[in-house]
Amino acid sequence: MISNSDSNKVATITITFWVLKTVVTTVGDLVGDALSIAFGLGYLLALVVALGATAALLSGQLRIERHRPMLFWALILSTAAVGAEISDSFDRFLHFGTATGAGLFLVCLLATLAIWRVRCGRIGFYPISRREDEVFYWVSVILANCLGSVLGDLIGDKFGFGTFGNIGVNAGVLVLLAVLNGKTRICKGSLFWVAFVFTRIPL
């Protein structure tokens, strides 16, 4: 019989995880921008390409039995690219605005986490071995990366913080989360997913 630790399918949560998450998410944002602008695909076609890559990678992720780092981080990158395309599409193509987009993705993420808690008895992040937990995990990843990308545009552009101000906001939130993690009994899963949203370098 395979133990939960042996069948875990996601990365261990360490400082290295958060560094890689920040770097990979930032690269994913740049890939998203490159698809739509540098390669001239436009926002909607670039979004279709990013969604296709994410669907293919997610299909592979769901088939494996253990954590495969390269596949895991490739999927994180592709979801970040999806987030970048959705953020740009909301603001520049559909003209919904980043505030509307942020509100929509926040509600969707909170609803997903709430349903996860009701159905599985917890808001998970590590280890993830059950199929139902894994599906909720990746839905949450996609929504959190979309929310993070839209928030980055909202804070940096619409609120006028600029790139460095945006980075400062993210850093401040992460410091606060670290304090809350060490000093309070707030659900670790909730803190993890908030941190997941803000671990990026907004460019």
GIJO-V578224 format. One record per residue. N is the residue number from 1. RES is the residue in one small letter. PHI is phi in whole degrees, 0 to 359 (999 if undefined). PSI is psi as a letter, one per 20 degrees, with the letter a starting at -180 (none if undefined). D_FIRST is the distance of its C-alpha to the first C-alpha in Angstrom with 1 decimal. Layout:
N/RES/PHI/PSI/D_FIRST  N/RES/PHI/PSI/D_FIRST
This chain:
1/m/999/q/0.0  2/i/271/p/3.8  3/s/285/r/6.4  4/n/300/h/9.6  5/s/293/h/11.5  6/d/290/h/9.6  7/s/264/j/9.9  8/n/303/q/13.4  9/k/240/j/16.0  10/v/230/r/19.3  11/a/290/q/21.4  12/t/294/q/21.4  13/i/272/o/24.6  14/t/225/r/27.1  15/i/301/h/30.7  16/t/301/h/29.8  17/f/303/g/28.0  18/w/291/h/31.2  19/v/295/g/33.5  20/l/296/h/31.6  21/k/301/g/31.5  22/t/297/g/35.2  23/v/294/g/36.0  24/v/295/g/33.9  25/t/296/g/35.1  26/t/296/g/38.7  27/v/297/g/38.3  28/g/300/g/37.0  29/d/300/g/40.1  30/l/294/h/42.3  31/v/298/g/40.6  32/g/300/g/41.3  33/d/295/h/44.9  34/a/295/g/45.3  35/l/299/g/44.2  36/s/279/h/46.7  37/i/254/f/49.6  38/a/297/h/49.5  39/f/268/i/48.4  40/g/68/k/50.5  41/l/281/h/48.0  42/g/82/r/49.0  43/y/293/g/46.8  44/l/289/g/45.6  45/l/293/h/44.9  46/a/297/h/43.2  47/l/296/g/41.0  48/v/298/g/40.1  49/v/297/g/39.1  50/a/296/g/37.0  51/l/294/h/35.3  52/g/297/g/34.7  53/a/297/g/33.1  54/t/296/g/30.9  55/a/298/g/29.9  56/a/294/g/29.0  57/l/293/h/26.9  58/l/294/h/25.2  59/s/300/g/24.3  60/g/294/g/22.7  61/q/299/g/20.9  62/l/289/h/19.4  63/r/275/h/18.1  64/i/286/r/16.2  65/e/256/i/12.6  66/r/222/r/13.5  67/h/297/p/16.9  68/r/239/o/19.7  69/p/307/g/22.7  70/m/298/g/25.4  71/l/292/g/24.3  72/f/302/g/23.8  73/w/285/h/27.3  74/a/296/h/28.9  75/l/290/h/27.9  76/i/299/g/29.3  77/l/298/g/32.5  78/s/293/h/32.9  79/t/292/h/32.6  80/a/293/h/35.2  81/a/297/h/37.4  82/v/300/g/37.1  83/g/300/g/38.1  84/a/296/g/41.1  85/e/293/g/42.2  86/i/294/g/41.9  87/s/300/g/43.8  88/d/295/h/46.6  89/s/294/g/46.7  90/f/300/g/47.1  91/d/273/g/49.9  92/r/255/i/51.8  93/f/250/g/51.2  94/l/275/i/50.6  95/h/61/k/52.6  96/f/282/h/50.5  97/g/92/q/50.5  98/t/290/h/47.8  99/a/296/g/48.3  100/t/296/g/47.5  101/g/298/g/44.5  102/a/298/g/43.2  103/g/298/g/43.7  104/l/297/g/41.9  105/f/289/h/38.8  106/l/296/g/38.8  107/v/299/g/38.9  108/c/296/g/36.1  109/l/293/g/33.9  110/l/298/g/34.6  111/a/296/g/34.0  112/t/298/g/30.6  113/l/294/h/29.5  114/a/294/g/31.0  115/i/296/h/29.2  116/w/302/g/25.9  117/r/297/g/26.6  118/v/293/g/27.6  119/r/284/h/24.8  120/c/248/i/21.8  121/g/83/j/23.6  122/r/197/r/23.8  123/i/258/o/25.2  124/g/273/r/22.4  125/f/202/h/22.6  126/y/189/p/19.8  127/p/283/r/16.8  128/i/236/o/16.5  129/s/230/h/13.2  130/r/284/q/14.1  131/r/301/g/16.4  132/e/297/g/19.2  133/d/299/g/19.3  134/e/295/g/19.4  135/v/297/g/22.3  136/f/298/h/24.2  137/y/301/g/23.6  138/w/285/h/25.2  139/v/298/g/27.9  140/s/294/h/28.7  141/v/300/g/28.9  142/i/299/g/31.3  143/l/294/g/33.4  144/a/294/h/33.5  145/n/291/h/34.6  146/c/296/g/37.2  147/l/297/g/38.4  148/g/298/g/38.6  149/s/293/g/40.7  150/v/294/g/43.0  151/l/298/h/43.5  152/g/301/g/44.3  153/d/293/h/47.1  154/l/295/g/48.2  155/i/290/g/48.5  156/g/287/g/49.9  157/d/264/g/52.3  158/k/289/h/53.2  159/f/272/i/53.3  160/g/77/j/55.0  161/f/284/h/52.8  162/g/73/a/52.5  163/t/297/g/49.8  164/f/289/h/50.2  165/g/296/h/50.6  166/n/297/g/47.5  167/i/299/g/45.6  168/g/297/g/47.1  169/v/298/g/45.9  170/n/301/g/42.3  171/a/297/g/42.5  172/g/298/g/44.0  173/v/297/g/41.3  174/l/293/h/38.6  175/v/297/g/40.4  176/l/300/g/40.7  177/l/296/h/37.0  178/a/297/g/36.3  179/v/295/g/38.7  180/l/298/h/37.2  181/n/295/h/33.7  182/g/273/h/35.0  183/k/248/i/37.6  184/t/231/r/36.5  185/r/255/k/33.7  186/i/301/q/33.6  187/c/313/p/30.3  188/k/299/h/28.5  189/g/297/g/27.2  190/s/297/g/30.8  191/l/297/h/32.1  192/f/301/g/29.5  193/w/287/h/30.7  194/v/294/g/34.3  195/a/299/h/33.8  196/f/300/h/32.1  197/v/295/h/35.3  198/f/263/i/37.6  199/t/275/n/36.0  200/r/199/q/38.2  201/i/254/o/41.6  202/p/291/p/43.9  203/l/245/none/46.3
